[in-house]
Structure formats: structure tokens, C-alpha cells
Amino acid sequence: MTCSQQGNCLPPYQQDKMLAPIWQKIELQIKHLYQHNSQNGLLLKQHMQINQEQLTFLKKRHSPALYGEHGQTENIVASGYRIKI
């Protein structure tokens, strides 16, 4: 938490008539960016959770040995024969 958020200090450039309004715009833009960043973080977290649930579902119902955790094919032993899918 910064001192301007705590309310016990003055924002910079308050006395400068040219820089004060620019600084206010910067602060407002930072607040908007913070809100958007928080929303994006929540959306990403939800998408990652949904993706993990879908992968878990697919692994239970399909051959989990088809692809490895890095997306590469794996060797599978099927009825005594080694095959690569």
C-alpha cells in the first residue's frame, strides 16, 4: 500500500499546475489497469480450472497412455507388440 492510498501523504506534483492534472490521469489509468488485470487473472484462473477438469474427464474415458504430459506420443505395449501412436 502506498502512502497516497493510506491518505497520509500528498501526491507528487500537487503544486505544479502543469504536472498535477497529468499525474491525476496517470493515477486514474493505473486504477483502471489494476481492475482489468484483476479481472483477467480471475478469467485465466477459471479457464485453467475448466481445462484441467476437461483433461481429467478425458483421461478417465480415453486411453491415458496415448499422449504423455508434454503432448508427445508414447510407446504402448498392446498384446505383446510394441507400437507407437
C-alpha positions in Angstrom: 0.0 0.0 0.0 1.4 3.4 -1.0 1.3 6.4 1.2 -1.3 8.1 -1.1 -3.6 5.0 -0.6 -3.2 5.4 3.1 -4.1 9.0 2.9 -1.2 10.3 5.0 0.8 11.9 2.2 0.3 14.2 -0.7 0.5 13.0 -4.3 3.6 14.3 -6.2 3.3 17.4 -8.4 0.3 18.7 -6.5 1.7 22.2 -6.6 2.7 22.1 -10.2 -0.2 23.3 -12.4 1.1 21.6 -15.5 2.1 18.2 -14.0 -0.7 17.8 -11.4 -3.5 17.0 -13.9 -1.2 14.7 -15.8 -0.4 12.8 -12.6 -4.1 12.5 -11.8 -4.8 11.0 -15.2 -1.9 8.6 -14.7 -3.4 7.5 -11.3 -6.8 7.0 -12.8 -5.3 4.9 -15.6 -3.4 2.8 -13.1 -6.6 2.1 -11.2 -8.4 1.0 -14.4 -5.4 -1.2 -15.4 -5.4 -2.8 -11.9 -9.1 -3.6 -12.2 -8.7 -5.1 -15.7 -5.6 -7.1 -14.6 -7.6 -8.5 -11.7 -10.5 -9.5 -13.9 -8.1 -11.1 -16.4 -6.5 -13.0 -13.6 -9.8 -14.4 -12.5 -10.8 -15.3 -16.0 -7.5 -17.1 -16.6 -7.9 -19.0 -13.3 -11.4 -20.1 -14.4 -10.2 -21.2 -17.8 -7.3 -23.2 -16.3 -9.7 -24.9 -13.9 -12.1 -25.8 -16.7 -9.3 -27.1 -18.9 -8.0 -29.2 -16.0 -11.5 -30.6 -15.4 -11.8 -31.5 -19.1 -8.4 -33.1 -19.2 -9.3 -35.2 -16.1 -12.6 -36.2 -17.8 -10.8 -37.2 -21.0 -8.1 -39.2 -19.2 -10.7 -41.2 -17.4 -12.7 -42.1 -20.5 -9.9 -42.4 -23.1 -6.6 -44.1 -23.3 -4.5 -42.1 -20.9 -1.3 -43.6 -22.4 -1.9 -42.1 -25.9 0.0 -38.9 -25.2 2.4 -38.0 -22.5 2.2 -35.0 -20.3 4.2 -32.9 -22.8 1.8 -33.8 -25.7 4.2 -36.2 -27.3 3.2 -39.8 -28.3 4.2 -42.6 -26.1 5.1 -46.2 -26.8 2.3 -48.6 -25.8 2.5 -52.3 -25.4 -0.6 -53.9 -26.9 -0.9 -57.7 -26.8 2.8 -58.2 -26.7 3.7 -55.9 -29.6 5.3 -52.5 -29.1 3.5 -49.9 -31.1 3.9 -46.1 -31.3 0.8 -44.0 -31.7 
